[in-house]
């Protein structure tokens, strides 16, 4: 799940339509040039994020199904997804992956989403 999400988001961030579709979100408006607005110029940021995920031990890990007891945290994850993505499919993926990170680390910080 984590690896497929990372691959999907990396391809999306490097795509032609990323900034048009999601560039106007609150989080992306605060980008401060961390991500390039030009397609295929974000490999350094993507590699850094992948390294961070690997250090957490979540890449390739079977973190399990979305637990029922994360329903309270879902409100926070959903709010962060709305700040991060315009499209509902990306928001749903984001909430699912944040839930799994929370389960793995037993912690959450808004910066995790970015």
Secondary structure, DSSP 4 states (H G I P E B T S, - for coil): -HHHHHHHHHHHHTSTTHHHHHTTSHHHHT-TTSS-SSTT--HHHHHHHHHHHHHHT-TT----SPPGGGHHHHHHHHHHHHHH-SSHHHHHHHHHHHHHHHHHHS---GGGG-
